[in-house]
Amino acid sequence: MLKIEELSQKHDRTQFDCGVQELNRYLKNIARQHLVKGISRTFVLIEEKQPEIILGYFTLAFCEVQAEVLPKNFAKKYPSRVPAAKLARLAVSKNHQRKGFGKNMKVNALERALIISRNIGIMGFFVDAKDEKARKYYEQFGFIPMPDNRLQLFLALSSL
């Protein structure tokens, strides 16, 4: 059975390979440091039978956004700076891609953002797509590209 849990020392980060060096390096060298320092939280997808093997991971962080960069219909509703949650990273191991794991992790991340919104104010959920293919992927789930940067997308909290 699949399970999502916070990254810990029991997880083997050394063997993870999603095919994107920057994402591999973050998990292997930086994610635990950021977790300990409170900068972000990284969660891993594992199989309960082999909990040390990371099938995929995502990282959540808090961000603050200038309302002026939002689409006009949103920008006019908010003060100049607004708090939000951010899906900072999302990766699936090469051996487990195309199985829907990325979608499962994204849904879990959105659920966590909703929980956060009940305790602190956030206006939405942001993600930076790495390329046009990724942008189209996020758009199919209702994410809206920013007018000045089509690779930065957001989902208004009201639509979650």
N, C-alpha and C positions, 0 to 999 in steps of 0.2 A: 504494500500500500504506500502511496506517495504521501509525503508530509513536507510542510514548509516550517522551518524553524530558524531562529537567529543563528548566525554564524558563530561558531565557537572553536576552541582549540581541538576538539575531537574530529572536526571535518578536515579531510585531506585536500588542501588547496593546491598542492604541488602537481597533482595529476589532471587538474581541470584544463580543458582546451576547447574554447568555443570557436576558434578560427580567427579571432580578432585579438591581436597582440595586446592592445591597450586594455581591453576588458580582462584578459588573462592576467596581465601585470597588476591591475588594480586588485583583483581578488587575492592574488598570491602575496603581494607586498604591502598593500595599503589598507584594505578593508578592515582588518582587525584593529589597526592603529586608529582609524577614524571612529570605530565603534567604541574603543576604550576612551577616546578623547571626547566622545559625545558629538562628533561632527555629523555623523550619519549612522544609519542602521542598515546592515546587510543581512538579508535572509536567504537561506539556501533551500533548494528543492532536493529532497533525498528519498530514497526507497527505505522503508523501515527495516528491511532485511539486511541492508548494507548502509547504515546511517553515516558512515564516514565518507562515502562517495558522493560528491556534489554533481547533481544532474544539471543544475542551473542555479542562477542566483539573481537577485535584484537588490538595489540599494535605494533607500528612501532618505530624503533630506528636507529640511525646511528651506524655503527661499522667500525673498521679498521681491516684488515686481513693481516697476513703475507702471501705473495704470495707463499712461499715455501710449505704451507699446501694445496694449490690448486692442482688439477690434473695437471700432467706435461704439457699437451698441453696448459693449461691456465697460469701456473706459469711462463713459459718462456717469456710470452708476457708482463708481468707487472714488475714494480719496486718492491723492497722488501716489501713495505707496501702499501696496496691499500684500498681506501674507498669503502664502500658498505652500502646498506640499509639492515635492518634485521626485519623479522617478529618475534618479540620477544614472542608474545603470540597469540593464536587463540583458542576461546572456544565458544561452543554453549550450551545454556540451555538444560538440560535433556529433558524438555518438547518439544523441537523443533529440536532435533537431527534427522538425516536421512531425512532431507527435502531439502538438498542442500544449506543450509545457510552458512556452512563453505566454500564451494566452492565460493559462491557469495562474501563473505568477503575477501577471498584470492585474487580473481580477483580485487576487489576494492583496496586492499593493493598494488598489482602489478601496477595498474594504477597510484596510488599515487607515487610509486617509479619512474615510468617513468617521471612524472611531476617534481619530485625532480631532476632527472638526467639532465633535461634541464636547471637547474639553478646552480647545483653544480656537480662536477664529482663523479660518483660512477661506479664501474665496474660490480656490480651485486646485487643480492637479496639473502640473506641468511635466513635459518631457522634451528632451532634445533628440530629434531623430538624427541618426548618423548620415543618412543619405535619402534620396527621393523615394527609394523602395520602402525604407522604414517609415517615411512620412505617410505614404499611402496606407501602410499597415495600420498606423495609429488613427488615421482619418476614418477607416472603416468602423472604428469603435466610437466615433463621435468627437474625436479630438479636433480642435480648430487651429489651423496654422496662424501664427502671428503675422500681421501685415508686413512688417519690416524684415522678418526672418522666417521663411516658410518651413524651416527645419525645427523651429521651436514651436511646440503645440501646447494647447491646454484644453482641459475639460472643466467647465464651470461646475462648482460644487452642487449647484441646483440640479444639474443633469445626472449627478451620481445617484 
